[in-house]
Amino acid sequence: MDQVPNRQILDDITGALNWWREAGVDFDFLDAPRQWIVPADEQDENGERLPPRRRPPVEVEAPPPMPTRIDPALLPADLPAFRDWWLRESLLDDSGPAGRIAPRGEARAALMIVVETPEPQDRDDLLTGPQGKLLDAMLGAFGTRRDDVYLASALPRHDPLPDWRGAESRGLGDALARHVNLVSPERLVVLGGNVLSLIGHELPQRAAVLRQFQHEGHVIPLLAGWGLAALMQQPRAKASFWNAWLEWTKSETDTRN
């Protein structure tokens, strides 16, 4: 004898299902994932699922360590390539290429001038602020102008508090020496004691000192002085630098004659 269905229970179940269906829930979900189709190689002879096999761990090759110092052997070998490298090399400055100021001038210039950093106002050219005005006045006294010299900075962007020890440890001295070699000027002026230390000399104790730049077979007369900011604050230092310039250029003229 068939059992008569309980109409009340059926109505309750149907109502509950309709309620969930109207609420947008029309599927049954499990908290744990279940693989419904088991590959043949994971079944036993009766079609039952085998215990999961342990697979050997995948060895991921670690990326090579990032370099922490400029390799002199990888420095560009020509001036145009060096300028491009100067604007993008991360070891020169870890803040990215934005704000870097390229050097300006031509190779084989009669005079190359290296300052410590660009000025805060610089955007496209070096020394467009008060220090640049002082430099232009000095060049006028020297009997030349900015367009006739090669102008560069030891650091690619303005930095109010440069970490010179960190710059030296990253190999910026090697980069500067290569830069000078590629320009190969007749004479070299370095304005800033920290620039002088990058190329292997002690900090100048006087406003101006005479040296020689020697690197990879190049020997270039060098006049080193205080930075432009210090010269602006010390009128006597400007006079001392001017006297050193006269002595330097006179000795060069006497040597040629």
C-alpha positions as CSV (number, residue, x, y, z in Angstrom):
1,M,0.0,0.0,0.0
2,D,1.5,3.3,-1.1
3,Q,2.0,5.9,1.5
4,V,0.1,9.1,1.0
5,P,2.4,12.1,0.5
6,N,2.5,14.7,3.3
7,R,1.1,17.7,1.5
8,Q,2.1,20.1,4.2
9,I,5.8,19.0,4.1
10,L,5.8,19.3,0.2
11,D,4.3,22.7,0.4
12,D,6.9,23.8,2.9
13,I,9.8,22.5,0.8
14,T,8.5,23.9,-2.4
15,G,8.0,27.3,-0.7
16,A,11.5,27.3,0.7
17,L,12.9,26.4,-2.7
18,N,10.9,29.1,-4.4
19,W,12.0,31.7,-1.9
20,W,15.7,30.9,-2.5
21,R,15.1,30.9,-6.3
22,E,13.5,34.3,-6.1
23,A,16.5,35.5,-4.0
24,G,18.8,34.5,-6.9
25,V,20.2,31.4,-5.4
26,D,19.6,28.5,-7.8
27,F,22.7,26.5,-7.3
28,D,24.2,24.4,-4.6
29,F,27.7,25.2,-3.4
30,L,30.3,23.4,-1.4
31,D,33.0,25.1,0.7
32,A,35.7,22.6,-0.4
33,P,36.4,22.2,-4.1
34,R,35.5,18.8,-5.6
35,Q,37.0,17.3,-8.7
36,W,34.1,15.6,-10.5
37,I,36.1,14.2,-13.4
38,V,39.1,12.1,-12.2
39,P,41.8,11.4,-14.8
40,A,42.4,7.8,-15.5
41,D,45.9,7.8,-14.2
42,E,44.5,8.8,-10.8
43,Q,42.0,5.9,-10.5
44,D,42.5,2.4,-9.4
45,E,41.2,-0.7,-11.3
46,N,37.7,-0.3,-9.8
47,G,37.5,3.4,-10.9
48,E,38.0,4.6,-7.3
49,R,40.1,7.7,-6.8
50,L,43.6,7.1,-5.7
51,P,45.3,9.1,-2.9
52,P,47.0,12.2,-4.3
53,R,50.6,11.7,-5.3
54,R,53.3,13.9,-4.1
55,R,54.9,15.8,-7.0
56,P,58.5,17.0,-6.8
57,P,58.8,20.7,-6.0
58,V,59.3,23.0,-8.9
59,E,62.7,24.7,-8.7
60,V,62.5,28.4,-9.5
61,E,65.8,29.9,-10.5
62,A,66.6,33.0,-8.4
63,P,67.1,36.2,-10.4
64,P,70.7,37.4,-10.5
65,P,71.5,40.0,-7.8
66,M,71.2,43.7,-8.9
67,P,74.6,45.4,-9.3
68,T,75.5,47.9,-6.6
69,R,78.5,49.5,-8.4
70,I,79.1,50.8,-11.9
71,D,81.4,48.4,-13.8
72,P,84.1,50.5,-15.6
73,A,84.3,47.8,-18.3
74,L,80.7,48.5,-19.2
75,L,80.9,52.2,-19.4
76,P,80.1,53.7,-22.9
77,A,83.0,54.1,-25.2
78,D,81.8,57.2,-27.1
79,L,80.4,60.5,-26.0
80,P,76.9,60.3,-27.4
81,A,76.3,56.9,-25.9
82,F,77.7,58.2,-22.6
83,R,75.1,61.1,-22.6
84,D,72.3,58.6,-23.2
85,W,73.6,56.4,-20.4
86,W,73.9,59.4,-18.1
87,L,70.2,60.1,-18.4
88,R,69.0,56.6,-17.6
89,E,71.6,54.6,-15.5
90,S,70.0,53.8,-12.1
91,L,73.3,53.5,-10.3
92,L,73.9,57.2,-10.8
93,D,70.7,58.1,-9.0
94,D,68.0,55.7,-7.8
95,S,65.2,58.2,-8.2
96,G,64.7,57.5,-11.9
97,P,65.5,59.5,-15.0
98,A,63.1,62.4,-14.3
99,G,64.9,65.7,-13.4
100,R,68.3,64.7,-14.7
101,I,70.2,67.4,-16.6
102,A,72.4,66.4,-19.5
103,P,75.9,67.8,-20.0
104,R,76.4,70.3,-22.9
105,G,79.2,71.0,-25.2
106,E,81.4,69.4,-27.8
107,A,84.3,66.9,-27.5
108,R,87.8,68.3,-27.7
109,A,86.7,71.5,-26.2
110,A,89.4,73.9,-25.1
111,L,87.9,73.9,-21.6
112,M,85.8,71.5,-19.7
113,I,84.1,72.6,-16.4
114,V,82.6,70.1,-13.9
115,V,80.4,71.3,-11.0
116,E,78.9,69.2,-8.2
117,T,75.2,69.2,-9.0
118,P,72.7,71.1,-11.2
119,E,70.9,74.0,-9.6
120,P,67.3,73.8,-8.2
121,Q,66.0,75.9,-11.1
122,D,67.5,73.7,-13.8
123,R,65.1,71.9,-16.1
124,D,66.7,71.5,-19.5
125,D,70.1,73.1,-19.1
126,L,72.8,73.2,-16.4
127,L,73.2,76.2,-14.2
128,T,70.3,78.4,-15.1
129,G,70.2,80.1,-11.6
130,P,72.5,82.4,-9.6
131,Q,75.4,80.0,-9.8
132,G,75.1,80.0,-13.6
133,K,75.2,83.8,-13.6
134,L,78.4,83.7,-11.6
135,L,79.9,81.1,-14.0
136,D,79.0,83.3,-17.0
137,A,80.7,86.2,-15.4
138,M,83.8,84.1,-14.7
139,L,83.9,82.8,-18.3
140,G,83.7,86.4,-19.5
141,A,86.7,87.3,-17.4
142,F,88.5,84.3,-18.8
143,G,87.8,85.5,-22.3
144,T,85.4,82.8,-23.3
145,R,81.7,82.0,-23.1
146,R,79.5,79.1,-22.1
147,D,78.9,78.0,-25.7
148,D,82.6,77.4,-26.1
149,V,83.1,75.2,-23.1
150,Y,82.0,71.7,-22.2
151,L,79.8,71.9,-19.0
152,A,78.9,68.9,-16.9
153,S,78.0,68.0,-13.3
154,A,79.2,65.2,-11.2
155,L,75.7,64.2,-10.2
156,P,72.8,64.0,-12.7
157,R,70.2,65.9,-10.7
158,H,70.0,68.6,-8.1
159,D,70.5,67.3,-4.6
160,P,70.6,69.7,-1.6
161,L,72.4,67.1,0.6
162,P,74.4,64.7,-1.7
163,D,75.7,61.5,-0.2
164,W,79.2,61.8,-1.6
165,R,80.5,58.6,0.1
166,G,77.6,56.7,-1.4
167,A,78.3,58.2,-4.8
168,E,82.0,57.1,-4.6
169,S,81.0,53.6,-3.5
170,R,78.7,53.3,-6.5
171,G,81.5,54.1,-8.8
172,L,80.6,57.7,-9.8
173,G,84.3,58.5,-9.8
174,D,84.9,56.0,-12.6
175,A,82.0,57.4,-14.5
176,L,83.4,61.0,-14.2
177,A,86.8,59.9,-15.3
178,R,85.4,58.2,-18.3
179,H,83.4,61.3,-19.1
180,V,86.5,63.5,-19.0
181,N,88.4,61.0,-21.2
182,L,85.6,61.0,-23.8
183,V,85.5,64.8,-23.9
184,S,89.3,65.0,-23.9
185,P,89.5,68.7,-23.3
186,E,92.7,70.8,-23.4
187,R,92.1,72.0,-19.8
188,L,89.8,70.9,-17.0
189,V,88.3,73.0,-14.3
190,V,86.6,71.3,-11.3
191,L,84.4,73.5,-9.1
192,G,83.7,71.7,-5.8
193,G,86.0,69.7,-3.5
194,N,83.7,66.7,-3.6
195,V,84.1,66.4,-7.3
196,L,87.9,66.5,-6.9
197,S,87.7,63.7,-4.4
198,L,85.8,61.5,-6.8
199,I,88.7,61.5,-9.2
200,G,91.2,60.6,-6.6
201,H,92.4,63.9,-5.1
202,E,92.1,65.3,-1.5
203,L,89.6,68.0,-0.7
204,P,91.2,71.4,-1.5
205,Q,92.1,73.5,1.6
206,R,92.5,76.6,-0.5
207,A,90.1,78.4,-2.8
208,A,92.0,77.1,-5.9
209,V,94.7,74.5,-6.4
210,L,96.6,73.3,-9.5
211,R,96.5,69.6,-10.3
212,Q,96.7,67.1,-13.2
213,F,94.0,64.7,-14.3
214,Q,95.6,61.4,-15.2
215,H,93.5,58.5,-16.3
216,E,93.9,55.8,-18.9
217,G,96.8,57.5,-20.5
218,H,95.2,61.0,-20.5
219,V,97.1,63.8,-18.8
220,I,95.1,67.0,-18.7
221,P,96.0,70.2,-16.8
222,L,93.5,70.6,-13.9
223,L,92.4,73.7,-11.9
224,A,90.3,72.8,-8.9
225,G,88.4,75.3,-6.7
226,W,85.6,75.6,-4.3
227,G,82.0,75.2,-5.6
228,L,80.1,78.1,-7.1
229,A,77.9,78.4,-4.0
230,A,81.0,78.8,-1.8
231,L,82.6,81.3,-4.2
232,M,79.4,83.4,-4.2
233,Q,79.6,83.7,-0.4
234,Q,83.4,84.4,-0.3
235,P,84.6,87.4,-2.3
236,R,88.2,86.7,-1.3
237,A,87.8,83.1,-2.7
238,K,86.8,84.5,-6.1
239,A,89.9,86.7,-6.1
240,S,92.1,83.7,-5.2
241,F,90.6,81.6,-7.9
242,W,91.1,84.4,-10.4
243,N,94.8,84.6,-9.5
244,A,95.2,80.8,-9.8
245,W,93.6,81.0,-13.3
246,L,96.0,83.7,-14.4
247,E,99.0,81.7,-13.1
248,W,97.6,78.5,-14.7
249,T,97.0,80.0,-18.1
250,K,100.3,81.9,-18.1
251,S,102.2,78.7,-17.3
252,E,100.4,77.0,-20.1
253,T,101.2,79.8,-22.5
254,D,104.9,79.8,-21.5
255,T,105.0,76.0,-22.0
256,R,103.7,76.3,-25.5
257,N,106.2,79.1,-26.3
